[in-house]
Amino acid sequence: MGLFSNIFGKKHVDEEVFRVPDGELVYAIGDIHGRADLLEKLLKQIFADIEAQGKGFKVTLVFLGDYIDRGFHSKEVIDILVRLQREMENVVCLAGNHEDMLLQFLDDPLSSDIWLQVGGVAALASYGIYLPDAPEANDLMNASNQLSDLLPRDHLKFFRALKEHHQIGDYYFVHAGVRPGVVLDAQLREDKLSIRQEFTEARCRYGVKIVHGHSVVRSAEILANRIAIDTGAFATGMLTAGVFSQNRVRFLTT
């Protein structure tokens, strides 16, 4: 679908003006969920967009988490992100609840069965690990040990280094959202990675605009207190990036 302006997203009247610092260009990328093909397409669009803006901008890429599971190329997605972090100065990768579930599976596989139900089986397969249809405790232990052996060292380092949030100017980037009524400095990791309706249905202001994924929307939404950019890439084929410059927001999508 290519580049489209924010008029194609659901836009609500917003009296406040939110900005990134002058001279900065920020791209926030929604949930990838194992779709390395879509990530490659979107990155081509992003790099073309950067080129079109001309020189002199400080460019930051912020990935909002949930890189793995559901799609069949989790390993390839992490390969791309690890390479980007090596090759570019400002690549920020945030933790999603799915990355936390993978780490929990490494530490305590017997309490991680929910991960397998929400796409972990596909992530394991991308690393060459296969489970029976009805895995027993022994199967889970073996799969966890295999993952520990087969997970590239730079992938494990990547997962363990993921940030909970990142702020640039008046925008606060986080995977799922924040708990209304709690100051930003006191937010819990569990909420930042997993909250849904309590956040998406709230109308309160936070002093910054929250940019998040996790809760799927049909097209990117700009609301008074938040911007939602998880367009369900795994199922829809639409991976979306929000583009922030000065007080403008627009979107790129595959």
C-alpha positions in Angstrom: 0.0 0.0 0.0 3.0 2.3 0.4 3.1 5.7 2.1 -0.2 7.2 3.3 -0.8 10.3 5.4 -2.4 10.3 8.8 -5.8 11.1 7.3 -6.1 7.4 6.5 -5.8 6.5 10.1 -8.6 7.1 12.6 -7.8 10.6 13.8 -9.4 12.3 16.8 -9.3 16.0 17.7 -6.3 16.7 19.8 -5.8 20.1 21.5 -2.2 19.4 22.6 0.8 19.6 20.3 3.3 16.8 20.5 6.7 17.0 18.9 10.0 15.3 18.5 13.1 17.6 18.7 13.9 19.6 15.6 16.2 17.8 13.2 15.1 14.4 14.3 13.3 11.8 12.3 11.8 8.8 14.2 10.3 5.6 12.8 8.3 3.4 15.2 7.6 -0.1 13.9 4.7 -2.2 15.1 4.5 -5.9 16.0 6.4 -8.1 13.4 5.5 -11.6 14.8 7.8 -13.7 12.6 7.1 -11.9 9.3 10.7 -11.3 8.1 9.3 -10.8 4.6 7.2 -7.8 5.7 10.0 -6.4 7.8 12.3 -6.4 4.8 9.7 -4.7 2.7 9.0 -2.0 5.3 12.7 -1.4 5.9 13.1 -0.7 2.2 10.3 1.9 2.4 11.9 3.4 5.5 15.3 3.7 3.9 13.8 5.2 0.8 11.8 7.7 3.0 15.0 8.6 4.9 16.7 9.3 1.6 13.9 11.4 0.4 14.0 13.6 3.5 17.6 14.7 2.7 20.6 14.9 4.9 21.0 16.4 8.3 18.4 14.5 10.2 19.2 12.4 13.3 17.3 9.1 12.4 16.0 6.7 15.1 14.3 3.4 14.5 12.1 2.2 17.4 10.8 -1.3 17.3 7.9 -1.8 19.6 8.3 -5.5 20.5 6.7 -8.9 19.6 9.3 -9.8 16.9 8.8 -13.5 17.3 6.0 -16.2 17.3 3.0 -16.8 15.0 4.9 -16.2 11.8 7.4 -18.8 10.6 10.6 -16.7 10.5 11.2 -15.5 14.1 14.9 -16.4 13.8 15.3 -14.4 10.6 13.5 -11.4 12.1 16.0 -11.4 15.0 18.9 -11.8 12.6 17.7 -8.6 10.8 17.3 -6.6 14.0 20.7 -7.7 15.4 22.3 -6.6 12.1 20.5 -3.3 12.1 21.8 -2.6 15.6 25.3 -3.3 14.4 25.1 -1.1 11.3 23.0 1.9 12.5 23.6 4.2 15.4 20.1 4.7 16.7 18.1 1.4 16.7 16.0 1.0 19.8 14.4 -2.4 20.4 11.7 -2.7 23.0 10.5 -5.8 24.8 7.2 -7.3 24.0 5.3 -9.9 26.0 6.3 -12.6 23.5 10.0 -12.0 24.0 9.4 -12.2 27.8 7.6 -15.6 27.3 10.6 -17.0 25.3 13.0 -16.0 28.1 10.6 -17.6 30.6 10.6 -20.8 28.6 14.4 -20.9 28.8 14.3 -20.4 32.6 11.2 -22.5 33.5 9.7 -24.4 30.6 7.1 -26.2 32.7 5.3 -23.0 33.5 5.4 -21.6 30.0 2.8 -23.7 28.2 0.8 -20.5 27.3 3.7 -19.4 25.1 3.3 -22.5 23.0 -0.4 -21.7 22.6 0.2 -18.2 21.3 2.8 -18.8 18.7 5.9 -20.2 20.5 5.7 -23.4 18.6 6.5 -21.5 15.4 9.3 -19.6 17.0 10.9 -22.9 18.2 10.5 -24.3 14.7 12.4 -21.4 13.2 15.4 -22.4 15.4 15.0 -26.0 14.3 13.2 -27.3 17.4 10.0 -29.3 17.0 7.4 -30.4 19.6 4.8 -33.2 19.4 1.2 -32.1 19.2 0.6 -32.8 22.8 4.0 -32.2 24.5 4.6 -33.7 27.9 6.9 -32.3 30.6 9.9 -34.2 29.3 9.3 -32.7 25.8 9.2 -29.2 27.2 12.4 -29.7 29.2 14.1 -31.1 26.1 12.9 -28.3 23.9 14.1 -25.7 26.5 17.5 -27.3 26.6 17.7 -27.4 22.8 16.7 -23.7 22.6 19.4 -22.9 25.1 21.9 -24.7 22.9 20.7 -23.5 19.5 19.9 -19.9 20.2 22.7 -17.8 18.8 24.6 -16.0 21.5 23.8 -12.6 19.9 20.1 -13.5 19.9 20.1 -14.2 23.6 22.0 -11.0 24.3 19.4 -9.2 22.1 16.5 -10.6 24.1 18.0 -9.9 27.4 18.9 -6.3 26.5 15.4 -5.2 25.3 14.2 -2.0 26.8 10.8 -1.5 28.5 10.2 1.9 27.0 11.9 4.8 25.2 11.0 8.5 25.1 11.9 11.0 22.3 10.5 14.5 22.8 6.8 14.3 23.7 6.4 10.7 22.6 6.7 7.7 24.9 7.2 4.4 23.0 6.2 1.2 24.7 5.0 -2.2 23.6 1.5 -2.5 25.1 0.8 0.7 26.9 0.7 2.1 30.5 -1.7 1.9 33.4 -3.9 4.9 33.7 -3.5 6.8 37.1 0.1 5.6 37.6 2.9 8.0 36.9 5.2 6.9 34.1 8.2 6.4 36.4 6.2 3.9 38.5 4.8 1.8 35.7 5.2 -1.9 36.0 7.0 -4.0 33.4 4.0 -6.4 33.2 1.7 -3.5 32.3 4.1 -1.9 29.8 4.3 -5.3 28.0 0.8 -6.7 28.4 -1.9 -4.2 29.3 -4.9 -4.0 27.0 -8.4 -2.6 27.6 -7.6 -0.7 30.8 -5.2 1.3 28.7 -6.9 1.4 25.3 -10.3 2.4 26.7 -8.8 5.2 29.0 -9.2 8.8 28.0 -6.8 10.3 30.5 -3.7 12.3 29.4 -0.1 11.4 30.4 1.8 14.5 29.6 3.3 12.7 26.6 1.6 10.8 23.8 2.0 7.0 24.1 3.0 5.1 20.9 2.3 1.4 21.2 1.6 -1.9 19.5 0.1 -5.1 21.1 -3.6 -4.3 20.5 -4.4 -4.9 16.9 -6.1 -2.1 14.9 -7.4 -2.3 11.3 -5.3 0.8 10.4 -3.1 3.0 12.4 -5.0 5.2 14.9 -4.1 8.6 16.2 -6.1 9.4 19.4 -5.8 12.3 21.8 -3.6 10.3 24.3 -2.0 7.6 22.2 -1.1 6.2 18.7 -1.7 2.6 17.9 0.3 1.0 15.1 -0.1 -2.8 15.4 -1.9 -3.6 12.3 -1.8 -7.4 12.8 1.1 -8.1 10.4 1.0 -11.9 10.9 -2.6 -12.2 9.7 -3.1 -9.1 7.5 0.2 -8.7 5.7 0.2 -5.1 6.9 3.3 -4.1 8.9 3.1 -0.4 9.9 5.6 2.2 10.9 4.7 5.6 12.4 7.0 8.4 11.1 7.5 11.4 13.5 9.1 14.7 12.6 8.6 18.0 14.4 4.8 18.0 15.2 3.9 15.7 12.3 2.9 12.1 12.2 2.4 10.0 9.1 2.6 6.3 8.4 4.3 3.8 6.1 2.8 0.3 5.7 3.5 -2.8 3.6 
